[in-house]
């Protein structure tokens, strides 16, 4: 049984894993770079080991340094979190070779999931519908152009090793494709160290709907419901919710069967996510398996009552799933907003620097996973995600209103952030009615509406300031010329102040 886990990650996900380990009585080991010397995950772990300079390739992507920390600490397992080495089959294999329990799928299964063409072939064999596109990797720009013209624009150029929005570009014509080909190749090499390009048909007005899945080492497989992840920017998710407004119970069961089939097709073990695009006509198309814990896993925990990190550890320990599919029930509605350090008006450019002050929201049905504290720093070397703000409610509207209150309560000083954008989105009629799609921001002119909301808020604040000034002015006038009648209520209130 696992006794000590090294977490080969940082930030809020490292803290998230530490919390579950503490509850299970499992010792934890943190790793840190120069940039993270004062980070919370370093302070809260039982042990911490320095692994290099701030740049990820010299620290959190440095397999040798992390393995040295594993050996030095005596850890018998590794939790990779998400990002960095979480979907690196070479690292999973390195752990296997050194008899370290990698909390995730096997290296062989990860290899299959990570290669989009091999995975697509496995899904085809398992009769899981996939998006139309190139039958294999395209060998150069000319072949990509031929494929794009055969299936028709718009198309997506995707690196088979990509993920998290990296190594993917939407192109609308031959000129854009030629320009994007090198960009996609470069992004994939920079993020994953390798690249191979496929071409897929871009489906317009689609929803991005994913299913949480779990499979133990005894062949038992379940899905733990869906998450709607359609509100995105640059192919990266911003707001997620569960259940999806586009999925009824019949659809949930039907796609859930496909998810189980997909997990079995790649011999998947542990927790993962099967991702689908839902076309405007209601058809679902499999796009990939994310072979790790997802950023948005907390909302599944909120509606299922499960601790997914505990479930990961139990499966890694060889334990069978403690439930059957029929035992799992959804309870209520949950929403997650990714609080990113970025400037919405500068094409979501990262915003970095010290955080002199922060107030974390709390209250009934509110959960916030974050590494923030007063005096911390948002680093330019890592992802812009600062916090995952989640709310739960018995109804969608209760969850939505709790989220708006929590966003109002969330105060971050020092960097630009995405909180104002989410307040605008959650207040739109389109969001309330569930009219979601991956082009939601563009389709409904959200940035323009955000601009207007900010103007209106400033005007409102100005009016409040003027009203307050007038009240104070009248009060001081009354002090200079005493009234012959009874004091107004506001005057006695001011006297008490």
ZAMARGU-4260 file (C-alpha; in steps of 0.2 Angstrom, whole numbers, plus 5000, padded with zeros to 4 digits):
<rodrens>
0) 5000/5000/5000 | 5006/5018/4996 | 5014/5026/5011 | 5022/5042/5004 | 5018/5051/4988
5) 5029/5063/4979 | 5019/5077/4969 | 5028/5081/4953 | 5018/5097/4951 | 5015/5114/4959
10) 5002/5127/4964 | 4984/5123/4968 | 4984/5105/4961 | 4999/5100/4972 | 4989/5108/4987
15) 4974/5098/4982 | 4983/5081/4982 | 4991/5085/4999 | 4974/5088/5007 | 4968/5071/5002
20) 4984/5063/5007 | 4983/5071/5024 | 4965/5064/5026 | 4972/5047/5022 | 4987/5047/5033
25) 4999/5047/5018 | 5015/5057/5019 | 5018/5070/5005 | 5034/5076/4996 | 5034/5092/4987
30) 5046/5098/4973 | 5050/5116/4969 | 5059/5127/4958 | 5068/5144/4962 | 5052/5152/4958
35) 5042/5142/4971 | 5053/5143/4986 | 5039/5151/4996 | 5024/5143/4989 | 5011/5135/4999
40) 5013/5117/4993 | 5031/5118/4999 | 5026/5123/5016 | 5011/5111/5018 | 5020/5095/5012
45) 5029/5084/5024 | 5045/5086/5014 | 5051/5097/5000 | 5065/5095/4988 | 5073/5108/4976
50) 5073/5102/4958 | 5080/5117/4948 | 5078/5134/4940 | 5061/5142/4936 | 5060/5137/4918
55) 5049/5121/4918 | 5062/5111/4907 | 5075/5114/4921 | 5063/5109/4935 | 5045/5102/4933
60) 5049/5094/4916 | 5066/5088/4922 | 5063/5069/4924 | 5080/5065/4931 | 5079/5079/4945
65) 5062/5073/4950 | 5067/5055/4950 | 5082/5060/4961 | 5069/5068/4973 | 5059/5052/4973
70) 5074/5041/4978 | 5080/5054/4991 | 5063/5055/4999 | 5059/5037/4999 | 5042/5040/4991
75) 5034/5025/4984 | 5022/5034/4972 | 5021/5049/4961 | 5005/5059/4958 | 5008/5070/4943
80) 4993/5082/4944 | 4989/5089/4927 | 5001/5098/4915 | 5020/5096/4915 | 5024/5077/4916
85) 5006/5071/4919 | 5004/5064/4901 | 5022/5060/4898 | 5023/5041/4894 | 5042/5042/4896
90) 5040/5048/4914 | 5027/5035/4918 | 5039/5021/4910 | 5053/5028/4921 | 5043/5026/4936
95) 5037/5009/4931 | 5056/5004/4928 | 5060/5010/4945 | 5046/5002/4954 | 5038/5018/4958
100) 5019/5018/4958 | 5013/5031/4945 | 4996/5037/4950 | 4988/5036/4933 | 4987/5025/4917
105) 5001/5013/4912 | 5014/5020/4900 | 5008/5009/4886 | 4990/5016/4888 | 4996/5034/4889
110) 5006/5031/4873 | 4990/5026/4865 | 4980/5040/4872 | 4993/5053/4868 | 4994/5048/4850
115) 4978/5055/4842 | 4979/5044/4827 | 4982/5028/4836 | 4968/5033/4848 | 4957/5037/4834
120) 4960/5020/4826 | 4956/5012/4842 | 4940/5021/4844 | 4935/5017/4826 | 4938/4998/4830
125) 4927/5000/4846 | 4913/5009/4836 | 4915/5026/4845 | 4911/5040/4832 | 4925/5052/4829
130) 4927/5068/4819 | 4930/5067/4800 | 4948/5071/4795 | 4964/5064/4789 | 4966/5045/4790
135) 4984/5048/4797 | 4998/5060/4800 | 5000/5072/4786 | 5017/5073/4779 | 5020/5092/4776
140) 5010/5107/4771 | 5005/5100/4754 | 4997/5085/4761 | 4988/5095/4774 | 4981/5107/4760
145) 4975/5092/4750 | 4966/5085/4765 | 4958/5102/4770 | 4951/5104/4752 | 4944/5086/4752
150) 4934/5088/4769 | 4931/5107/4766 | 4936/5122/4777 | 4936/5127/4791 | 4948/5114/4798
155) 4958/5111/4813 | 4977/5108/4812 | 4982/5098/4828 | 4997/5090/4834 | 4994/5072/4839
160) 5004/5076/4855 | 4995/5092/4859 | 4983/5096/4873 | 4977/5110/4884 | 4974/5121/4869
165) 4992/5119/4863 | 4997/5113/4846 | 4980/5117/4838 | 4974/5130/4826 | 4958/5134/4817
170) 4961/5139/4798 | 4948/5145/4786 | 4958/5144/4769 | 4974/5138/4761 | 4984/5154/4766
175) 4980/5152/4784 | 4984/5134/4784 | 5001/5137/4777 | 5005/5150/4790 | 4998/5140/4804
180) 5007/5123/4800 | 5024/5129/4807 | 5016/5138/4822 | 5007/5122/4827 | 5023/5112/4824
185) 5033/5124/4835 | 5020/5125/4849 | 5020/5106/4850 | 5039/5104/4850 | 5040/5118/4864
190) 5027/5110/4875 | 5029/5092/4872 | 5046/5090/4863 | 5039/5082/4847 | 5026/5085/4834
195) 5016/5077/4821 | 5001/5085/4812 | 4983/5079/4808 | 4969/5088/4800 | 4951/5087/4806
200) 4935/5095/4801 | 4930/5110/4811 | 4912/5108/4817 | 4903/5125/4820 | 4892/5129/4834
205) 4898/5114/4844 | 4898/5110/4862 | 4913/5103/4871 | 4906/5090/4883 | 4918/5078/4892
210) 4915/5063/4903 | 4924/5058/4919 | 4929/5040/4918 | 4937/5028/4931 | 4943/5010/4928
215) 4952/4999/4940 | 4965/4986/4938 | 4952/4972/4938 | 4943/4978/4922 | 4928/4987/4931
220) 4924/5003/4922 | 4912/5017/4926 | 4908/5035/4920 | 4905/5048/4933 | 4894/5059/4923
225) 4898/5074/4911 | 4905/5091/4912 | 4900/5105/4900 | 4916/5114/4895 | 4910/5125/4880
230) 4915/5142/4886 | 4933/5144/4880 | 4946/5156/4874 | 4959/5150/4862 | 4954/5132/4864
235) 4956/5133/4883 | 4942/5131/4895 | 4936/5146/4905 | 4919/5140/4913 | 4913/5122/4916
240) 4897/5116/4923 | 4888/5099/4927 | 4876/5093/4922 | 4876/5099/4904 | 4860/5108/4899
245) 4861/5098/4883 | 4862/5081/4891 | 4846/5072/4897 | 4847/5056/4906 | 4844/5045/4890
250) 4859/5054/4882 | 4870/5053/4897 | 4867/5034/4898 | 4870/5032/4879 | 4886/5042/4878
255) 4892/5035/4895 | 4892/5018/4886 | 4903/5025/4873 | 4915/5031/4887 | 4916/5014/4895
260) 4919/5007/4877 | 4933/5020/4874 | 4942/5016/4891 | 4942/4998/4887 | 4948/5000/4870
265) 4964/5008/4876 | 4965/4997/4892 | 4964/5013/4902 | 4967/5011/4921 | 4964/5025/4934
270) 4955/5041/4931 | 4954/5050/4915 | 4942/5060/4904 | 4934/5056/4887 | 4931/5072/4877
275) 4918/5074/4864 | 4911/5088/4853 | 4893/5089/4852 | 4887/5095/4835 | 4872/5107/4832
280) 4862/5092/4826 | 4865/5083/4843 | 4878/5071/4837 | 4893/5067/4848 | 4910/5065/4841
285) 4925/5058/4852 | 4940/5069/4851 | 4953/5063/4864 | 4956/5055/4881 | 4965/5065/4893
290) 4975/5053/4903 | 4976/5062/4920 | 4965/5071/4932 | 4957/5086/4925 | 4957/5104/4931
295) 4938/5104/4932 | 4937/5088/4943 | 4930/5098/4958 | 4913/5100/4950 | 4911/5082/4948
300) 4916/5079/4966 | 4903/5092/4971 | 4889/5083/4962 | 4894/5065/4965 | 4900/5066/4983
305) 4917/5057/4978 | 4935/5062/4982 | 4942/5059/4965 | 4960/5060/4971 | 4957/5047/4984
310) 4949/5036/4971 | 4965/5038/4960 | 4975/5032/4975 | 4964/5018/4979 | 4965/5012/4961
315) 4984/5014/4961 | 4984/5003/4977 | 4975/4989/4967 | 4958/4991/4975 | 4943/4988/4965
320) 4930/5002/4962 | 4919/5003/4977 | 4903/5005/4967 | 4894/5000/4951 | 4888/5012/4938
325) 4870/5010/4945 | 4876/5016/4962 | 4882/5033/4955 | 4869/5047/4956 | 4870/5066/4952
330) 4865/5078/4966 | 4862/5096/4961 | 4872/5108/4950 | 4890/5114/4950 | 4899/5128/4941
335) 4918/5131/4940 | 4926/5147/4935 | 4945/5147/4931 | 4952/5163/4939 | 4966/5167/4927
340) 4979/5180/4929 | 4977/5188/4912 | 4971/5204/4903 | 4955/5201/4894 | 4957/5216/4884
345) 4974/5212/4878 | 4969/5195/4870 | 4970/5187/4887 | 4989/5191/4888 | 4996/5184/4905
350) 4997/5196/4919 | 5011/5193/4932 | 5018/5200/4948 | 5016/5201/4967 | 4999/5199/4975
355) 5000/5211/4990 | 4982/5207/4995 | 4969/5194/4992 | 4952/5189/4999 | 4946/5171/4995
360) 4927/5169/4995 | 4919/5156/5006 | 4901/5151/5012 | 4888/5138/5009 | 4891/5129/4992
365) 4907/5138/4988 | 4924/5129/4985 | 4940/5138/4980 | 4956/5128/4976 | 4970/5141/4975
370) 4988/5144/4979 | 4985/5162/4982 | 4989/5171/4999 | 4994/5189/5003 | 5012/5192/4998
375) 5013/5178/4985 | 5018/5180/4967 | 5010/5175/4950 | 5025/5169/4940 | 5028/5172/4922
380) 5035/5155/4920 | 5020/5145/4923 | 5001/5144/4918 | 4990/5159/4922 | 4978/5149/4932
385) 4977/5156/4950 | 4962/5148/4957 | 4947/5137/4953 | 4931/5144/4960 | 4917/5132/4961
390) 4899/5133/4968 | 4886/5120/4971 | 4867/5122/4972 | 4852/5111/4972 | 4847/5120/4956
395) 4857/5128/4942 | 4850/5145/4947 | 4856/5143/4965 | 4873/5138/4959 | 4874/5152/4947
400) 4869/5165/4960 | 4881/5158/4972 | 4895/5160/4959 | 4890/5178/4956 | 4891/5182/4975
405) 4908/5172/4976 | 4915/5182/4961 | 4910/5198/4970 | 4918/5193/4986 | 4934/5187/4977
410) 4947/5201/4978 | 4964/5200/4970 | 4976/5215/4970 | 4991/5216/4959 | 4987/5207/4943
415) 4973/5208/4930 | 4961/5194/4931 | 4946/5186/4923 | 4933/5189/4937 | 4925/5203/4928
420) 4923/5193/4912 | 4914/5179/4921 | 4902/5191/4930 | 4897/5197/4912 | 4895/5179/4905
425) 4885/5173/4920 | 4873/5187/4919 | 4869/5185/4900 | 4852/5178/4895 | 4862/5166/4883
430) 4871/5158/4898 | 4856/5157/4909 | 4846/5148/4895 | 4861/5136/4891 | 4864/5142/4874
435) 4883/5137/4875 | 4895/5133/4861 | 4914/5134/4860 | 4913/5151/4851 | 4902/5158/4864
440) 4913/5173/4867 | 4913/5178/4849 | 4896/5173/4845 | 4887/5184/4858 | 4900/5198/4858
445) 4905/5195/4876 | 4920/5206/4876 | 4910/5221/4870 | 4897/5218/4883 | 4910/5217/4896
450) 4917/5234/4891 | 4899/5241/4893 | 4897/5232/4910 | 4913/5240/4916 | 4907/5257/4910
455) 4890/5255/4918 | 4898/5250/4934 | 4910/5265/4934 | 4895/5276/4931 | 4885/5268/4945
460) 4900/5270/4957 | 4901/5288/4952 | 4882/5291/4955 | 4884/5283/4972 | 4899/5294/4976
465) 4889/5309/4971 | 4875/5304/4982 | 4886/5301/4997 | 4894/5318/4994 | 4877/5326/4994
470) 4872/5317/5010 | 4887/5323/5019 | 4885/5340/5012 | 4867/5341/5019 | 4872/5334/5035
475) 4886/5347/5038 | 4873/5361/5033 | 4861/5355/5046 | 4875/5355/5059 | 4878/5373/5055
480) 4859/5378/5055 | 4851/5367/5068 | 4834/5360/5063 | 4819/5365/5073 | 4811/5347/5070
485) 4816/5330/5075 | 4833/5324/5068 | 4831/5313/5052 | 4836/5295/5054 | 4851/5297/5043
490) 4858/5311/5054 | 4857/5301/5070 | 4866/5287/5061 | 4880/5299/5056 | 4881/5305/5073
495) 4884/5288/5079 | 4898/5286/5067
</rodrens>
